[in-house]
Amino acid sequence: MDEMEVDLHRVEAVRGRPLKDWLATDVARTIAEIQAVNDGMATADETWPKKDDQKADGDGKLSQFASDANKADGNTETVDPKTGEVTDGVASTNNSAQGDQPAQGSQTAEDGPQPLAAATEDGAEASAASSSAKSEPDEPQMTEAEYEAYAIAWFAEAAVVEEARARWAREKSMRVNVKTATLTKLEALMKDTIARIKKDTNKG
């Protein structure tokens, strides 16, 4: 390489890996290339292009690859290797074709009555119903301590088994902040309340 005044990096670039990572096939190929240059079958610059030549050749191959791929897809897109500007012939063709088509959703008077007004009215009614449902007040959200005190208070006042059970069931959403230990305690108090009411009822 020194005799040919060829930088080793140029050969490594052609092989695609540094000299220390060459395989036997890389060595054999390089020896064959040196022999071809010595025999006058090729020049050193052709065999191992300089960095600038490799870049220019790479850009040309990339542009050709992109052009071939676009042709295979039916596109007429071209790439300027100097500026990188892309010209899309398909887009302009599609735009032209779309210009000949009537806008979607457009209808003439001969197409008959339009259902848009009825659909709009139905949508407005559904929206109003939804807003009305959302405006209804939700059950109050209590902290664990607040609900515990609240529940113990009405347990003491409960006098009818069915009403007590129904109230406990209705208040399920109010117990979202109550931890398991407290909930277990309240469930036990609820059972005691039911037993007390039944006992009082039997006495009466």
MDAnalysis code that builds the backbone (N, CA, C; Angstrom):
import MDAnalysis as mda
import numpy as np

u = mda.Universe.empty(612, n_residues=204, atom_resindex=np.repeat(np.arange(204), 3), trajectory=True)
u.add_TopologyAttr("name", ["N", "CA", "C"] * 204)
u.add_TopologyAttr("resid", np.arange(1, 205))
u.add_TopologyAttr("resname", ["MET", "ASP", "GLU", "MET", "GLU", "VAL", "ASP", "LEU", "HIS", "ARG", "VAL", "GLU", "ALA", "VAL", "ARG", "GLY", "ARG", "PRO", "LEU", "LYS", "ASP", "TRP", "LEU", "ALA", "THR", "ASP", "VAL", "ALA", "ARG", "THR", "ILE", "ALA", "GLU", "ILE", "GLN", "ALA", "VAL", "ASN", "ASP", "GLY", "MET", "ALA", "THR", "ALA", "ASP", "GLU", "THR", "TRP", "PRO", "LYS", "LYS", "ASP", "ASP", "GLN", "LYS", "ALA", "ASP", "GLY", "ASP", "GLY", "LYS", "LEU", "SER", "GLN", "PHE", "ALA", "SER", "ASP", "ALA", "ASN", "LYS", "ALA", "ASP", "GLY", "ASN", "THR", "GLU", "THR", "VAL", "ASP", "PRO", "LYS", "THR", "GLY", "GLU", "VAL", "THR", "ASP", "GLY", "VAL", "ALA", "SER", "THR", "ASN", "ASN", "SER", "ALA", "GLN", "GLY", "ASP", "GLN", "PRO", "ALA", "GLN", "GLY", "SER", "GLN", "THR", "ALA", "GLU", "ASP", "GLY", "PRO", "GLN", "PRO", "LEU", "ALA", "ALA", "ALA", "THR", "GLU", "ASP", "GLY", "ALA", "GLU", "ALA", "SER", "ALA", "ALA", "SER", "SER", "SER", "ALA", "LYS", "SER", "GLU", "PRO", "ASP", "GLU", "PRO", "GLN", "MET", "THR", "GLU", "ALA", "GLU", "TYR", "GLU", "ALA", "TYR", "ALA", "ILE", "ALA", "TRP", "PHE", "ALA", "GLU", "ALA", "ALA", "VAL", "VAL", "GLU", "GLU", "ALA", "ARG", "ALA", "ARG", "TRP", "ALA", "ARG", "GLU", "LYS", "SER", "MET", "ARG", "VAL", "ASN", "VAL", "LYS", "THR", "ALA", "THR", "LEU", "THR", "LYS", "LEU", "GLU", "ALA", "LEU", "MET", "LYS", "ASP", "THR", "ILE", "ALA", "ARG", "ILE", "LYS", "LYS", "ASP", "THR", "ASN", "LYS", "GLY"])
u.atoms.positions = np.array([
    [0.820, -1.200, 0.000],
    [0.000, 0.000, 0.000],
    [0.861, 1.260, 0.000],
    [1.968, 1.218, 0.749],
    [2.853, 2.379, 0.789],
    [3.492, 2.615, -0.575],
    [3.837, 1.520, -1.272],
    [4.442, 1.663, -2.588],
    [3.466, 2.280, -3.584],
    [2.195, 1.994, -3.420],
    [1.166, 2.547, -4.306],
    [0.684, 3.916, -3.849],
    [1.176, 4.342, -2.684],
    [0.752, 5.614, -2.101],
    [-0.761, 5.617, -1.855],
    [-1.229, 4.491, -1.298],
    [-2.655, 4.342, -0.971],
    [-2.802, 4.280, 0.548],
    [-3.633, 5.137, 1.091],
    [-3.871, 5.153, 2.539],
    [-4.646, 3.896, 2.936],
    [-4.193, 3.226, 3.989],
    [-4.846, 1.998, 4.437],
    [-6.318, 2.220, 4.757],
    [-6.673, 3.420, 5.238],
    [-8.075, 3.706, 5.576],
    [-8.987, 3.580, 4.358],
    [-8.435, 3.862, 3.167],
    [-9.246, 3.732, 1.941],
    [-9.596, 2.268, 1.692],
    [-8.622, 1.383, 1.935],
    [-8.868, -0.048, 1.741],
    [-9.843, -0.555, 2.798],
    [-9.653, -0.094, 4.043],
    [-10.553, -0.509, 5.117],
    [-11.984, -0.061, 4.834],
    [-12.143, 1.130, 4.230],
    [-13.483, 1.628, 3.908],
    [-14.160, 0.732, 2.889],
    [-13.373, 0.230, 1.910],
    [-13.944, -0.659, 0.886],
    [-14.323, -2.001, 1.502],
    [-13.470, -2.510, 2.414],
    [-13.757, -3.782, 3.081],
    [-14.915, -3.648, 4.069],
    [-15.123, -2.445, 4.585],
    [-16.219, -2.250, 5.523],
    [-15.871, -2.540, 6.963],
    [-14.577, -2.767, 7.264],
    [-14.145, -3.034, 8.633],
    [-12.656, -2.725, 8.751],
    [-12.184, -2.398, 9.963],
    [-10.755, -2.106, 10.135],
    [-9.909, -3.349, 9.905],
    [-8.611, -3.131, 9.656],
    [-7.703, -4.221, 9.313],
    [-7.692, -5.321, 10.367],
    [-7.747, -4.945, 11.660],
    [-7.666, -5.940, 12.727],
    [-8.874, -6.876, 12.755],
    [-9.964, -6.491, 12.076],
    [-11.178, -7.322, 12.066],
    [-11.375, -8.046, 10.742],
    [-10.383, -7.980, 9.837],
    [-10.546, -8.617, 8.533],
    [-10.668, -10.138, 8.657],
    [-11.463, -10.687, 7.764],
    [-11.590, -12.129, 7.646],
    [-10.663, -12.617, 6.546],
    [-10.544, -13.913, 6.399],
    [-9.688, -14.484, 5.359],
    [-10.138, -14.040, 3.975],
    [-11.441, -13.930, 3.792],
    [-11.966, -13.500, 2.487],
    [-11.585, -12.047, 2.199],
    [-11.536, -11.203, 3.245],
    [-11.134, -9.806, 3.050],
    [-9.678, -9.725, 2.600],
    [-8.828, -10.526, 3.234],
    [-7.402, -10.540, 2.876],
    [-7.223, -11.013, 1.438],
    [-7.905, -12.102, 1.070],
    [-7.783, -12.660, -0.278],
    [-8.261, -11.659, -1.328],
    [-9.364, -10.979, -1.042],
    [-9.913, -10.015, -1.983],
    [-8.962, -8.833, -2.162],
    [-8.357, -8.378, -1.062],
    [-7.431, -7.250, -1.136],
    [-6.181, -7.617, -1.937],
    [-5.657, -8.840, -1.735],
    [-4.490, -9.301, -2.498],
    [-4.800, -9.342, -3.988],
    [-5.993, -9.811, -4.324],
    [-6.400, -9.871, -5.735],
    [-6.498, -8.469, -6.330],
    [-6.988, -7.532, -5.527],
    [-7.106, -6.150, -6.010],
    [-5.722, -5.534, -6.237],
    [-4.779, -5.805, -5.325],
    [-3.411, -5.296, -5.475],
    [-2.783, -5.851, -6.750],
    [-3.016, -7.138, -7.005],
    [-2.480, -7.768, -8.201],
    [-3.064, -7.133, -9.458],
    [-4.367, -6.833, -9.421],
    [-5.010, -6.228, -10.585],
    [-4.447, -4.840, -10.861],
    [-4.184, -4.077, -9.777],
    [-3.599, -2.745, -9.950],
    [-2.183, -2.850, -10.509],
    [-1.389, -3.804, -9.988],
    [-0.022, -3.999, -10.467],
    [0.010, -4.439, -11.922],
    [-0.999, -5.202, -12.357],
    [-1.062, -5.671, -13.741],
    [-1.639, -4.617, -14.676],
    [-2.083, -3.493, -14.113],
    [-2.637, -2.439, -14.958],
    [-4.094, -2.665, -15.331],
    [-4.753, -3.643, -14.704],
    [-6.151, -3.923, -15.007],
    [-7.076, -2.882, -14.362],
    [-6.597, -2.197, -13.336],
    [-7.392, -1.171, -12.652],
    [-6.435, -0.186, -12.001],
    [-6.962, 0.954, -11.615],
    [-6.144, 1.956, -10.935],
    [-6.427, 1.896, -9.436],
    [-5.497, 2.427, -8.648],
    [-5.675, 2.430, -7.203],
    [-6.872, 3.264, -6.792],
    [-7.079, 4.397, -7.475],
    [-8.202, 5.271, -7.123],
    [-9.537, 4.627, -7.452],
    [-9.570, 3.813, -8.518],
    [-10.808, 3.109, -8.865],
    [-11.092, 1.985, -7.862],
    [-10.034, 1.298, -7.473],
    [-10.194, 0.152, -6.588],
    [-10.494, 0.570, -5.150],
    [-9.765, 1.589, -4.695],
    [-9.966, 2.073, -3.320],
    [-10.205, 3.581, -3.385],
    [-11.410, 4.023, -3.685],
    [-11.687, 5.461, -3.871],
    [-11.296, 6.265, -2.640],
    [-10.922, 7.510, -2.897],
    [-10.654, 8.437, -1.803],
    [-11.961, 8.768, -1.100],
    [-11.861, 9.349, 0.064],
    [-13.040, 9.599, 0.904],
    [-14.079, 10.438, 0.177],
    [-13.647, 11.508, -0.491],
    [-14.589, 12.379, -1.199],
    [-15.264, 11.642, -2.337],
    [-14.468, 10.772, -3.041],
    [-15.045, 10.008, -4.148],
    [-16.052, 8.994, -3.649],
    [-15.749, 8.384, -2.458],
    [-16.686, 7.401, -1.886],
    [-18.000, 8.059, -1.512],
    [-17.914, 9.287, -0.962],
    [-19.135, 9.987, -0.551],
    [-19.995, 10.321, -1.759],
    [-19.324, 10.824, -2.825],
    [-20.078, 11.184, -4.024],
    [-20.727, 9.961, -4.635],
    [-19.953, 8.832, -4.671],
    [-20.492, 7.601, -5.233],
    [-21.634, 7.074, -4.384],
    [-21.502, 7.212, -3.060],
    [-22.565, 6.751, -2.165],
    [-23.840, 7.545, -2.354],
    [-23.709, 8.884, -2.533],
    [-24.891, 9.710, -2.763],
    [-25.577, 9.318, -4.050],
    [-24.762, 9.024, -5.085],
    [-25.360, 8.650, -6.367],
    [-26.107, 7.345, -6.264],
    [-25.485, 6.354, -5.538],
    [-26.158, 5.060, -5.375],
    [-27.434, 5.197, -4.567],
    [-27.398, 6.076, -3.561],
    [-28.582, 6.268, -2.720],
    [-29.718, 6.865, -3.526],
    [-29.384, 7.846, -4.368],
    [-30.414, 8.481, -5.194],
    [-31.000, 7.472, -6.170],
    [-30.101, 6.633, -6.762],
    [-30.579, 5.630, -7.713],
    [-31.466, 4.606, -7.024],
    [-31.070, 4.209, -5.797],
    [-31.876, 3.244, -5.035],
    [-33.263, 3.802, -4.741],
    [-33.311, 5.074, -4.305],
    [-34.597, 5.695, -4.000],
    [-35.462, 5.792, -5.241],
    [-34.820, 6.122, -6.385],
    [-35.574, 6.245, -7.631],
    [-36.140, 4.906, -8.047],
    [-35.304, 3.826, -7.953],
    [-35.778, 2.494, -8.334],
    [-36.915, 2.032, -7.436],
    [-36.785, 2.325, -6.118],
    [-37.834, 1.912, -5.180],
    [-39.137, 2.631, -5.483],
    [-39.072, 3.914, -5.811],
    [-40.280, 4.678, -6.111],
    [-40.943, 4.169, -7.379],
    [-40.109, 3.804, -8.371],
    [-40.679, 3.285, -9.614],
    [-41.386, 1.967, -9.357],
    [-40.802, 1.143, -8.496],
    [-41.417, -0.151, -8.181],
    [-42.759, 0.032, -7.507],
    [-42.916, 1.103, -6.719],
    [-44.173, 1.381, -6.027],
    [-45.146, 2.166, -6.887],
    [-44.738, 2.514, -8.088],
    [-45.626, 3.289, -8.948],
    [-45.531, 4.778, -8.694],
    [-44.522, 5.213, -7.915],
    [-44.347, 6.640, -7.633],
    [-43.396, 7.256, -8.644],
    [-43.464, 8.547, -8.813],
    [-42.545, 9.278, -9.683],
    [-41.719, 10.241, -8.861],
    [-41.473, 9.894, -7.607],
    [-40.727, 10.756, -6.698],
    [-39.250, 10.737, -7.069],
    [-38.629, 11.909, -7.146],
    [-37.214, 12.022, -7.456],
    [-36.514, 12.777, -6.346],
    [-35.221, 12.486, -6.151],
    [-34.434, 13.121, -5.101],
    [-33.246, 13.830, -5.726],
    [-33.069, 15.100, -5.407],
    [-31.913, 15.863, -5.859],
    [-30.741, 15.526, -4.953],
    [-29.661, 14.858, -5.452],
    [-28.538, 14.459, -4.593],
    [-27.786, 15.620, -3.980],
    [-27.876, 16.810, -4.589],
    [-27.152, 17.974, -4.066],
    [-27.933, 18.670, -2.960],
    [-29.230, 18.903, -3.210],
    [-30.028, 19.655, -2.233],
    [-30.839, 18.759, -1.325],
    [-31.048, 17.475, -1.745],
    [-31.877, 16.583, -0.948],
    [-33.361, 16.840, -1.143],
    [-33.726, 17.730, -2.085],
    [-35.138, 18.079, -2.301],
    [-35.865, 16.929, -2.973],
    [-37.066, 16.649, -2.496],
    [-37.862, 15.542, -3.016],
    [-39.029, 16.087, -3.816],
    [-39.198, 15.580, -5.029],
    [-40.319, 15.980, -5.873],
    [-41.246, 14.796, -6.021],
    [-42.474, 14.959, -5.572],
    [-43.447, 13.862, -5.552],
    [-44.448, 14.058, -6.669],
    [-44.308, 13.240, -7.709],
    [-45.243, 13.358, -8.828],
    [-46.591, 12.777, -8.516],
    [-46.644, 11.780, -7.603],
    [-47.917, 11.137, -7.270],
    [-48.840, 12.100, -6.560],
    [-48.246, 12.894, -5.638],
    [-49.068, 13.831, -4.871],
    [-49.766, 14.812, -5.782],
    [-49.016, 15.339, -6.777],
    [-49.637, 16.310, -7.675],
    [-50.691, 15.653, -8.528],
    [-50.427, 14.370, -8.928],
    [-51.411, 13.640, -9.735],
    [-52.678, 13.402, -8.945],
    [-52.515, 12.983, -7.669],
    [-53.673, 12.736, -6.817],
    [-54.470, 14.007, -6.586],
    [-53.763, 15.112, -6.354],
    [-54.450, 16.379, -6.126],
    [-55.254, 16.780, -7.338],
    [-54.671, 16.532, -8.520],
    [-55.376, 16.886, -9.743],
    [-56.616, 16.037, -9.905],
    [-56.457, 14.719, -9.574],
    [-57.603, 13.817, -9.717],
    [-58.700, 14.170, -8.730],
    [-58.303, 14.559, -7.525],
    [-59.290, 14.904, -6.507],
    [-60.045, 16.172, -6.875],
    [-59.384, 17.025, -7.637],
    [-60.038, 18.273, -8.016],
    [-61.229, 18.043, -8.932],
    [-61.232, 16.868, -9.638],
    [-62.336, 16.573, -10.548],
    [-63.505, 15.915, -9.834],
    [-63.315, 15.565, -8.557],
    [-64.374, 14.882, -7.824],
    [-65.136, 15.863, -6.954],
    [-66.434, 15.685, -6.807],
    [-67.210, 16.580, -5.950],
    [-66.839, 16.372, -4.498],
    [-66.937, 17.389, -3.701],
    [-66.622, 17.313, -2.274],
    [-67.515, 16.301, -1.591],
    [-66.951, 15.504, -0.693],
    [-67.728, 14.506, 0.019],
    [-68.794, 15.172, 0.870],
    [-69.960, 14.564, 0.859],
    [-71.028, 15.099, 1.681],
    [-71.875, 16.135, 0.955],
    [-71.406, 16.616, -0.239],
    [-72.173, 17.621, -0.960],
    [-73.251, 16.922, -1.772],
    [-74.464, 17.436, -1.737],
    [-75.586, 16.852, -2.463],
    [-76.409, 17.975, -3.087],
    [-77.076, 17.631, -4.162],
    [-77.951, 18.603, -4.818],
    [-79.352, 18.454, -4.273],
    [-80.193, 19.362, -4.660],
    [-81.581, 19.334, -4.192],
    [-82.284, 18.082, -4.687],
    [-81.808, 17.500, -5.833],
    [-82.466, 16.326, -6.402],
    [-82.178, 15.072, -5.588],
    [-81.195, 15.114, -4.699],
    [-80.846, 13.923, -3.921],
    [-81.860, 13.628, -2.827],
    [-82.782, 14.515, -2.595],
    [-83.801, 14.261, -1.601],
    [-83.533, 14.977, -0.298],
    [-84.364, 14.795, 0.715],
    [-84.230, 15.487, 2.002],
    [-82.957, 15.085, 2.713],
    [-82.396, 16.008, 3.439],
    [-81.167, 15.768, 4.172],
    [-81.495, 15.384, 5.625],
    [-80.879, 14.308, 6.135],
    [-81.135, 13.878, 7.525],
    [-80.295, 14.638, 8.543],
    [-79.512, 15.623, 8.086],
    [-78.586, 16.294, 8.990],
    [-79.314, 17.017, 10.112],
    [-80.409, 17.696, 9.778],
    [-81.116, 18.467, 10.803],
    [-81.661, 17.553, 11.895],
    [-82.237, 16.399, 11.496],
    [-82.789, 15.469, 12.474],
    [-81.680, 14.903, 13.360],
    [-80.543, 14.589, 12.732],
    [-79.427, 14.047, 13.506],
    [-78.919, 15.068, 14.504],
    [-78.905, 16.344, 14.074],
    [-78.444, 17.406, 14.967],
    [-79.374, 17.558, 16.160],
    [-80.700, 17.476, 15.894],
    [-81.676, 17.604, 16.978],
    [-81.539, 16.456, 17.971],
    [-81.345, 15.231, 17.415],
    [-81.187, 14.071, 18.302],
    [-79.935, 14.219, 19.156],
    [-78.858, 14.721, 18.532],
    [-77.621, 14.917, 19.272],
    [-77.774, 15.951, 20.365],
    [-78.553, 17.016, 20.074],
    [-78.759, 18.070, 21.062],
    [-79.557, 17.544, 22.253],
    [-80.560, 16.699, 21.961],
    [-81.368, 16.135, 23.035],
    [-80.529, 15.202, 23.913],
    [-79.676, 14.398, 23.254],
    [-78.827, 13.485, 24.018],
    [-77.845, 14.258, 24.884],
    [-77.319, 15.358, 24.323],
    [-76.380, 16.176, 25.089],
    [-77.064, 16.808, 26.286],
    [-78.329, 17.287, 26.078],
    [-79.069, 17.914, 27.165],
    [-79.372, 16.903, 28.271],
    [-79.717, 15.670, 27.856],
    [-80.012, 14.632, 28.842],
    [-78.774, 14.282, 29.643],
    [-77.632, 14.226, 28.929],
    [-76.381, 13.919, 29.608],
    [-76.016, 15.004, 30.608],
    [-76.227, 16.276, 30.196],
    [-75.908, 17.388, 31.090],
    [-76.805, 17.378, 32.312],
    [-78.096, 17.000, 32.085],
    [-79.043, 16.953, 33.191],
    [-78.654, 15.879, 34.193],
    [-78.212, 14.719, 33.648],
    [-77.823, 13.620, 34.526],
    [-76.591, 13.995, 35.339],
    [-75.677, 14.722, 34.709],
    [-74.454, 15.100, 35.410],
    [-74.715, 16.164, 36.476],
    [-75.798, 16.950, 36.261],
    [-76.068, 18.033, 37.192],
    [-76.692, 17.553, 38.499],
    [-77.164, 16.280, 38.505],
    [-77.754, 15.747, 39.716],
    [-76.672, 15.594, 40.783],
    [-76.952, 15.977, 42.007],
    [-75.924, 15.929, 43.055],
    [-75.532, 14.499, 43.390],
    [-74.237, 14.271, 43.545],
    [-73.743, 12.957, 43.932],
    [-73.831, 12.813, 45.452],
    [-73.755, 11.555, 45.911],
    [-73.751, 11.322, 47.341],
    [-72.480, 11.913, 47.935],
    [-72.568, 12.468, 49.108],
    [-71.398, 13.120, 49.695],
    [-70.264, 12.135, 49.944],
    [-69.044, 12.546, 49.629],
    [-67.870, 11.732, 49.884],
    [-67.288, 12.121, 51.235],
    [-67.222, 11.154, 52.151],
    [-66.739, 11.418, 53.491],
    [-65.369, 10.802, 53.701],
    [-64.661, 11.346, 54.659],
    [-63.416, 10.714, 55.066],
    [-63.754, 9.478, 55.887],
    [-62.771, 8.675, 56.164],
    [-62.999, 7.456, 56.939],
    [-63.567, 7.781, 58.316],
    [-63.006, 8.762, 58.987],
    [-63.458, 9.116, 60.337],
    [-64.868, 9.683, 60.311],
    [-65.171, 10.502, 59.294],
    [-66.505, 11.106, 59.199],
    [-67.569, 10.034, 58.981],
    [-67.294, 9.086, 58.062],
    [-68.305, 8.065, 57.810],
    [-68.482, 7.154, 59.017],
    [-67.400, 6.837, 59.686],
    [-67.497, 5.970, 60.862],
    [-68.399, 6.597, 61.919],
    [-68.205, 7.889, 62.193],
    [-69.040, 8.565, 63.188],
    [-70.485, 8.653, 62.713],
    [-70.661, 8.930, 61.422],
    [-72.003, 9.035, 60.833],
    [-72.740, 7.700, 60.944],
    [-72.060, 6.592, 60.575],
    [-72.707, 5.281, 60.585],
    [-73.066, 4.846, 62.002],
    [-72.156, 5.037, 62.946],
    [-72.428, 4.638, 64.334],
    [-73.646, 5.396, 64.883],
    [-73.789, 6.664, 64.450],
    [-74.920, 7.474, 64.922],
    [-76.241, 6.911, 64.426],
    [-76.309, 6.568, 63.123],
    [-77.609, 6.079, 62.651],
    [-77.854, 4.627, 63.040],
    [-76.799, 3.866, 63.311],
    [-76.990, 2.516, 63.851],
    [-77.776, 2.598, 65.168],
    [-77.428, 3.569, 65.988],
    [-78.064, 3.702, 67.307],
    [-79.529, 4.086, 67.186],
    [-79.883, 4.806, 66.092],
    [-81.261, 5.270, 65.922],
    [-82.114, 4.310, 65.120],
    [-81.502, 3.346, 64.419],
    [-82.264, 2.431, 63.559],
    [-83.266, 1.628, 64.388],
    [-84.483, 1.455, 63.790],
    [-85.540, 0.747, 64.522],
    [-86.236, -0.315, 63.670],
    [-85.946, -0.348, 62.344],
    [-86.585, -1.320, 61.453],
    [-85.484, -2.062, 60.703],
    [-85.527, -3.382, 60.748],
    [-84.474, -4.203, 60.148],
    [-84.330, -3.932, 58.656],
    [-85.466, -3.940, 57.917],
    [-85.405, -3.768, 56.465],
    [-84.836, -2.401, 56.082],
    [-85.246, -1.355, 56.793],
    [-84.750, -0.018, 56.502],
    [-83.252, 0.101, 56.795],
    [-82.822, -0.536, 57.876],
    [-81.404, -0.497, 58.230],
    [-80.551, -1.184, 57.159],
    [-81.020, -2.361, 56.709],
    [-80.287, -3.082, 55.671],
    [-80.264, -2.312, 54.351],
    [-81.402, -1.714, 53.985],
    [-81.476, -0.949, 52.742],
    [-80.560, 0.271, 52.792],
    [-80.540, 0.940, 53.935],
    [-79.691, 2.126, 54.077],
    [-78.216, 1.745, 53.989],
    [-77.845, 0.663, 54.624],
    [-76.460, 0.198, 54.572],
    [-76.035, -0.110, 53.133],
    [-76.955, -0.717, 52.372],
    [-76.653, -1.039, 50.975],
    [-76.522, 0.225, 50.122],
    [-77.413, 1.216, 50.367],
    [-77.376, 2.459, 49.585],
    [-76.084, 3.237, 49.811],
    [-75.526, 3.108, 50.979],
    [-74.356, 3.909, 51.345],
    [-73.023, 3.256, 50.959],
    [-73.092, 2.247, 50.092],
    [-71.868, 1.561, 49.675],
    [-70.867, 2.533, 49.050],
    [-71.369, 3.441, 48.202],
    [-70.480, 4.398, 47.532],
    [-69.893, 5.411, 48.500],
    [-70.535, 5.573, 49.656],
    [-70.031, 6.524, 50.650],
    [-68.869, 5.933, 51.454],
    [-68.655, 4.612, 51.286],
    [-67.611, 3.957, 52.062],
    [-66.326, 3.741, 51.256],
    [-66.187, 4.468, 50.131],
    [-65.013, 4.263, 49.263],
    [-63.708, 4.628, 49.964],
    [-63.778, 5.541, 50.919],
    [-62.563, 5.977, 51.609],
    [-62.319, 5.237, 52.922],
    [-63.199, 4.272, 53.223],
    [-63.085, 3.537, 54.490],
    [-62.152, 2.350, 54.307],
    [-61.143, 2.230, 55.147],
    [-60.188, 1.141, 55.066],
    [-60.794, -0.171, 55.568],
    [-60.151, -1.255, 55.233],
    [-60.679, -2.585, 55.531],
    [-60.918, -2.795, 57.025],
    [-59.997, -2.381, 57.837],
    [-60.134, -2.607, 59.285],
    [-61.359, -1.888, 59.841],
    [-61.550, -0.632, 59.418],
    [-62.706, 0.134, 59.893],
    [-63.993, -0.438, 59.324],
    [-63.951, -0.855, 58.059],
    [-65.139, -1.425, 57.427],
    [-65.557, -2.710, 58.137],
    [-64.597, -3.519, 58.506],
    [-64.900, -4.758, 59.238],
    [-65.566, -4.425, 60.580],
    [-65.067, -3.398, 61.222],
    [-65.643, -2.973, 62.503],
    [-67.083, -2.509, 62.317],
    [-67.355, -1.728, 61.262],
    [-68.708, -1.225, 61.021],
    [-69.657, -2.346, 60.631],
    [-69.164, -3.323, 59.880],
    [-70.025, -4.462, 59.507],
    [-70.449, -5.236, 60.761],
    [-69.527, -5.373, 61.701],
    [-69.864, -6.062, 62.961],
    [-70.905, -5.263, 63.738],
    [-70.752, -3.920, 63.758],
    [-71.732, -3.075, 64.442],
    [-73.091, -3.148, 63.748],
    [-73.073, -3.271, 62.415],
    [-74.327, -3.379, 61.675],
    [-75.057, -4.665, 62.070],
    [-74.315, -5.765, 62.197],
    [-74.933, -7.029, 62.620],
    [-75.501, -6.906, 64.036],
    [-74.765, -6.228, 64.900],
    [-75.251, -6.030, 66.270],
    [-76.517, -5.181, 66.269],
    [-76.553, -4.191, 65.356],
    [-77.733, -3.322, 65.263],
    [-78.949, -4.124, 64.834],
    [-78.793, -4.989, 63.840],
    [-79.897, -5.830, 63.366],
    [-80.376, -6.745, 64.499],
    [-79.424, -7.321, 65.209],
    [-79.793, -8.212, 66.329],
    [-80.533, -7.435, 67.405],
    [-80.116, -6.205, 67.693],
    [-80.782, -5.378, 68.704],
    [-82.199, -5.050, 68.290],
    [-82.359, -4.677, 66.999],
    [-83.703, -4.325, 66.511],
    [-84.634, -5.526, 66.613],
    [-84.160, -6.691, 66.233],
    [-84.987, -7.895, 66.296],
    [-85.366, -8.216, 67.734],
    [-84.430, -8.018, 68.626],
    [-84.692, -8.302, 70.042],
    [-85.739, -7.353, 70.590],
    [-85.593, -6.044, 70.218],
    [-86.568, -5.062, 70.663],
    [-87.940, -5.342, 70.087],
    [-87.960, -5.797, 68.839],
    [-89.242, -6.090, 68.196],
    [-89.935, -7.271, 68.881],
    [-89.173, -8.302, 69.217],
    [-89.751, -9.465, 69.899],
    [-90.290, -9.102, 71.277],
    [-89.631, -8.178, 71.948],
    [-90.110, -7.747, 73.247],
    [-91.441, -7.031, 73.119],
    [-91.544, -6.225, 72.041],
    [-92.776, -5.472, 71.867],
    [-93.923, -6.380, 71.487],
])
